[in-house]
């Protein structure tokens, strides 16, 4: 299992219907297979996520956030890890809003 504890991630790409950007910072915390994060930046005033990490380091999570329009947005996401040549983690994410238009998207975040 990959240990995500105390790792900082920043998006490098996102679908147009997403709210995270390279201004969004995620601080991951992990206890056992339970992952949590607080995040903010760009269009996101405040966000939280909670997820479960499997033996391959894949994360299944749920998230909620308040955007810069004052809207509470919620969603689900699956993240698949890739270990880069420098040892840092890149996460390939497939996500779906469970609020708003319920659209889907893809994003990539990388360990800083």
Secondary structure in CASP SS format (residue, H / E / C, confidence):
PFRMAT SS
TARGET T0000
AUTHOR 0000-0000-0000
METHOD secondary structure of the structure
MODEL  1
X C 1.00
X C 1.00
X C 1.00
X C 1.00
X C 1.00
X C 1.00
X C 1.00
X E 1.00
X E 1.00
X E 1.00
X E 1.00
X E 1.00
X E 1.00
X E 1.00
X C 1.00
X C 1.00
X C 1.00
X C 1.00
X C 1.00
X C 1.00
X C 1.00
X C 1.00
X C 1.00
X C 1.00
X E 1.00
X E 1.00
X E 1.00
X E 1.00
X E 1.00
X E 1.00
X E 1.00
X C 1.00
X C 1.00
X E 1.00
X E 1.00
X E 1.00
X E 1.00
X E 1.00
X E 1.00
X E 1.00
X E 1.00
X C 1.00
X C 1.00
X E 1.00
X E 1.00
X E 1.00
X E 1.00
X E 1.00
X E 1.00
X E 1.00
X E 1.00
X E 1.00
X E 1.00
X C 1.00
X C 1.00
X C 1.00
X C 1.00
X C 1.00
X E 1.00
X E 1.00
X E 1.00
X E 1.00
X E 1.00
X E 1.00
X E 1.00
X E 1.00
X E 1.00
X C 1.00
X C 1.00
X C 1.00
X C 1.00
X E 1.00
X E 1.00
X E 1.00
X E 1.00
X E 1.00
X E 1.00
X E 1.00
X E 1.00
X E 1.00
X E 1.00
X E 1.00
X E 1.00
X C 1.00
X C 1.00
X C 1.00
X C 1.00
X C 1.00
X E 1.00
X E 1.00
X E 1.00
X E 1.00
X E 1.00
X E 1.00
X E 1.00
X E 1.00
X E 1.00
X C 1.00
X C 1.00
X C 1.00
X C 1.00
X C 1.00
X C 1.00
X E 1.00
X E 1.00
X E 1.00
X E 1.00
X E 1.00
X E 1.00
X E 1.00
X E 1.00
X C 1.00
END
